Amino acid sequence: VQLQASGGGLVQAGGSLRLSCAASGRPFKNYAMGWFRQAPGTEREFVAATSWSGDNTYYADSVKGRFTISRDNAKNTGYLQMNDLKPEDTAVYYCAADPESRPAQVLVRKSQYEYWGQGTQVTVSS
């Protein structure tokens, strides 16, 4: 499967952005999906993840209550709604997918994901 992340941009602190992750090549519905981010000079870190159906989700503590992960399997697309953005949220955001998970499973480690999108830049100004 190929993943294409989009929706990044420049926003002021307190603002919102919605990232999209469009999947192509194979049906998306049997893939666990996640979002990670990487700021300059840091390692790629987990942000949020969801199971096949979207019923199960998990968030990093730093984004809990502000970000929401979702997916529309009919459109082969995943989303990350980001509200109340902070300068420390500035990073390149990557979506990832994996076909080997169980239906209700959420994956939180980079090594668990087989497919990655190219990343989209999110910059939050203070």
C-alpha positions in Angstrom: 0.0 0.0 0.0 1.2 3.6 -0.7 0.4 6.3 1.8 0.2 10.1 1.0 0.1 12.5 3.9 -1.2 16.0 3.4 -2.8 18.9 5.3 0.2 20.4 7.0 1.0 24.1 7.1 1.8 27.1 9.2 -0.7 27.9 12.0 -0.6 30.2 15.1 -0.6 28.7 18.6 -4.1 27.7 19.6 -5.1 27.0 16.0 -6.2 23.8 14.3 -5.1 21.6 11.4 -6.5 18.4 9.9 -4.0 16.0 8.4 -5.1 13.4 5.9 -3.4 10.1 4.9 -4.7 8.7 1.6 -3.9 5.0 1.0 -3.7 3.4 -2.4 -2.8 0.1 -3.9 -4.7 -2.2 -1.5 -7.8 -1.9 0.7 -7.1 0.1 3.7 -9.7 -1.4 6.0 -7.5 -4.3 7.2 -4.6 -2.1 8.2 -3.8 -0.6 11.6 -2.9 3.0 11.2 -0.8 5.5 13.2 0.7 9.0 13.1 4.2 9.8 14.2 6.1 13.1 14.2 9.7 14.1 14.0 11.2 17.5 15.0 14.7 18.5 13.8 17.4 16.8 15.8 15.0 14.4 17.5 13.8 10.8 16.9 10.5 10.1 15.3 7.9 9.8 18.1 4.5 8.2 18.4 1.5 10.6 18.3 -1.7 8.5 17.8 -2.9 5.1 16.5 -6.1 3.4 15.6 -7.3 -0.1 14.9 -8.8 -1.5 11.7 -12.3 -0.2 12.3 -11.3 3.0 14.2 -13.1 1.8 17.3 -9.8 1.6 19.3 -7.5 4.5 19.6 -4.5 5.5 21.7 -2.6 8.8 22.1 0.6 10.1 23.4 0.2 11.9 26.6 1.4 15.1 25.0 -1.5 15.3 22.5 -4.3 13.6 24.5 -7.4 15.8 24.6 -6.1 17.9 21.7 -5.7 15.5 18.8 -8.2 13.0 17.4 -7.3 10.2 15.1 -10.0 8.8 12.8 -10.4 6.9 9.6 -12.9 6.5 6.7 -12.2 3.0 5.3 -14.7 3.6 2.5 -12.4 6.4 1.3 -9.2 4.7 2.1 -8.2 7.7 4.2 -7.1 8.3 7.7 -7.1 11.6 9.6 -5.5 13.4 12.4 -7.5 16.4 13.7 -5.2 18.7 15.7 -6.7 21.4 17.9 -5.1 23.8 20.4 -1.8 23.5 18.6 1.3 24.5 20.5 4.8 25.5 19.2 6.1 22.2 20.6 3.9 20.4 18.1 6.0 21.7 15.3 7.4 18.7 13.3 7.1 16.6 10.2 4.1 14.3 10.6 4.1 10.9 9.2 1.3 8.4 8.7 1.9 4.7 8.9 0.0 1.5 8.2 0.5 -2.2 8.9 -1.4 -5.2 7.7 -0.2 -7.7 10.3 -2.1 -6.5 13.3 -5.2 -8.1 14.8 -8.5 -6.3 14.2 -8.7 -4.6 17.5 -5.1 -3.9 18.0 -3.4 -0.5 18.0 0.3 -0.2 17.3 2.4 2.4 19.1 6.0 1.5 18.1 7.7 2.6 14.8 9.0 -0.9 14.3 5.5 -2.3 14.2 4.6 -0.4 11.0 5.5 -1.7 7.5 4.3 1.2 5.4 5.0 4.9 5.7 3.9 8.1 4.0 6.3 10.8 3.0 5.5 13.3 5.8 3.8 16.7 6.0 5.3 19.7 7.8 3.4 21.3 10.6 4.7 24.6 12.0 3.1 26.3 14.9 4.1 29.9 15.6 3.9 31.4 19.1 
